Amino acid sequence: MSIETELQTRSESKCELCGATDNLGVYDVPASPGEGADASVLICETCLNQIENPDDADINHWRCLNDSMWSQVPAVQVVAWRILDRFKGEGWPQDLLDMMYLEDDVRAWAEAGAENAEADAVVHRDSNGAVLEAGDTVTLIKDLNVKGGGFTAKRGTAVRGIRLVADNAEHIEGRVSGQQIVILTQFVKKSN
C-alpha cells in the first residue's frame, strides 16, 4: 500500500489540519525520526502554501488547529505544534500551545524542526532592550507626531494590547487616541 493510500485511509480523505477535501497531497514532516506514513500528513494545497510561505500566511486559517491539534497521530501533532509556535506572538496560538500535550519523543521531534525557524525569528525589543510580546502594554518615551493622524501622541501615553509587526523587529502597532498606529520600538518602554 502506498503512503498516500495509507494517509487517505487514516484521514478519511480529508486534510489532517483543516478538514478540506480538495487538492490533497502528502507532506513529509521535516526532521522526522521515522519514515513512511508515520512521518507524513495528508494536507490540502491551502495548508501546504501557508506552511511553505509563512510570510504570506493567513493567521486566521490556522484557527482550524484548535481541533486538529488533538489528533492521535504524532505527525499531525508535530505540524500543529510547529505552526502554533511560529505564530505564538499573535496571542491565541499561545493559548492553544499552553493547552496542547505532547509525549516527550513527539515534543523533541516538533522542537527539532522548529529550531531553524527560531534562528530567523523576529524579536521585538523596547528602548531598554526588554523583549516585547503581543498584548503587552508600553509607554511612549517621547512625543510622537502621528503622520496622517493630525495629532501628537504625548510622552507617557500608555499603549495597551500592542500587536507585533511580524516581519519588522522595529515596528509595533497600537491604539492611541482611538487610532491604530505603527510605533517604532525605540520610542517605547515596556510597562510592568
C-alpha positions in Angstrom: 0.0 0.0 0.0 1.4 3.4 -0.9 1.9 6.2 1.6 -0.8 8.3 0.0 -3.3 5.4 0.2 -2.4 4.9 3.9 -2.9 8.6 4.6 -6.2 8.7 2.7 -7.5 5.8 4.8 -6.1 7.3 8.1 -7.6 10.8 7.4 -10.8 9.6 5.7 -9.7 11.6 2.6 -9.6 15.0 4.4 -6.8 17.4 5.1 -5.5 16.4 8.5 -5.1 20.0 9.5 -8.1 21.9 8.3 -10.5 19.2 7.1 -10.7 20.3 3.4 -11.4 17.6 0.9 -9.9 19.1 -2.3 -6.3 19.1 -3.7 -4.9 16.8 -1.1 -1.3 15.7 -1.1 1.4 14.1 1.1 3.5 16.4 3.2 6.7 14.9 4.7 7.2 16.3 8.1 10.8 17.7 8.4 13.2 16.2 11.0 11.1 13.0 11.4 12.7 10.2 13.4 10.7 7.6 11.2 9.6 7.3 7.7 6.6 6.4 5.6 3.0 7.3 6.7 4.1 7.9 10.3 6.4 10.7 9.1 3.8 12.3 6.8 0.4 14.1 6.9 -2.2 14.5 4.2 -2.8 18.2 3.7 -4.6 20.4 1.3 -3.0 22.8 -1.1 -4.0 25.8 1.0 -2.3 24.4 4.1 0.8 23.5 2.1 1.1 27.0 0.7 0.6 28.5 4.2 3.4 26.2 5.6 5.8 26.9 2.7 5.2 30.6 2.6 5.0 31.8 6.2 5.4 35.5 5.3 2.2 35.3 3.2 0.3 33.1 5.8 -3.3 34.0 6.9 -3.1 33.5 10.6 -6.9 33.0 10.8 -6.7 30.0 8.5 -4.8 28.2 11.3 -7.7 28.5 13.8 -8.6 25.0 12.5 -5.7 23.8 14.6 -8.0 24.2 17.6 -9.4 20.8 16.5 -6.6 19.1 14.7 -4.0 19.6 17.5 -5.9 16.9 19.4 -5.2 14.3 16.7 -3.8 11.0 18.0 -1.4 11.0 15.0 2.1 12.2 16.2 2.9 13.7 12.7 -0.3 15.8 12.8 0.5 16.9 16.4 4.0 18.0 15.3 2.8 20.1 12.4 0.1 21.7 14.5 2.7 22.5 17.3 5.2 24.0 14.8 2.5 26.2 13.2 1.2 27.4 16.6 4.7 28.0 17.8 5.5 30.1 14.7 2.5 32.4 15.3 2.5 32.4 19.1 3.2 36.1 19.2 -0.4 36.7 17.9 -1.9 35.7 21.2 -4.5 32.9 20.6 -1.9 30.4 19.2 0.0 30.7 22.5 -3.2 29.8 24.4 -3.6 26.6 22.2 0.1 25.8 22.8 -0.5 26.1 26.6 -3.3 23.5 26.3 -1.5 21.1 24.0 0.1 18.0 25.4 2.8 16.1 23.6 4.7 13.0 24.6 8.4 13.6 25.2 9.5 12.0 21.9 6.9 13.9 19.9 7.8 17.2 21.5 11.5 16.5 20.7 10.5 15.9 17.1 8.4 19.1 17.0 11.2 21.2 18.5 13.9 19.7 16.3 12.1 21.1 13.2 11.3 24.4 14.9 15.0 25.3 15.8 15.7 26.6 12.3 12.7 28.9 12.4 13.7 30.3 15.8 17.1 31.3 14.4 15.2 33.5 11.9 12.6 34.7 14.3 12.0 38.4 14.7 12.4 39.7 18.3 10.8 43.0 19.2 12.7 44.9 22.0 11.8 48.2 23.6 14.2 51.1 24.1 15.7 49.4 27.2 16.2 46.0 25.4 13.2 44.3 27.1 11.5 41.7 24.8 8.0 42.8 23.8 5.2 40.3 23.2 1.7 40.7 21.7 -0.7 42.1 24.2 1.9 43.9 26.3 1.4 47.5 27.5 4.1 50.0 26.6 4.6 53.7 27.4 5.8 56.3 24.9 9.2 57.8 26.0 8.9 60.9 23.7 6.2 62.9 21.9 5.4 61.4 18.5 3.9 63.3 15.7 1.4 60.9 14.1 1.6 61.4 10.3 -1.9 61.4 8.8 -3.5 61.4 12.2 -3.3 65.1 12.8 -2.2 64.8 16.4 0.8 64.3 18.6 1.0 61.2 20.9 2.4 62.6 24.1 5.3 61.2 26.1 4.0 59.0 28.9 0.9 57.8 27.0 0.2 54.1 27.7 -0.5 51.9 24.7 -2.3 48.7 25.8 -2.6 45.5 23.9 0.1 46.0 21.3 0.5 43.9 18.2 3.9 42.9 16.8 4.7 43.5 13.1 5.8 40.0 12.1 8.5 40.9 9.6 10.0 44.1 11.3 11.5 44.0 14.7 11.4 47.8 14.9 7.7 48.2 14.5 4.7 47.5 16.7 1.1 48.5 16.4 -1.2 50.1 19.0 -4.2 52.3 19.5 -3.5 55.9 20.5 -6.3 58.5 20.8 -8.7 56.0 19.1 -6.5 55.4 16.1 -4.4 52.3 15.3 -0.9 53.4 14.5 2.6 51.9 13.9 5.1 52.8 16.5 8.9 52.4 16.4 10.1 50.2 19.3 12.9 52.7 20.0 10.3 55.1 21.3 8.6 52.9 23.9 9.3 51.1 27.1 7.6 48.1 28.4 5.2 48.7 31.3 5.1 46.2 34.2 
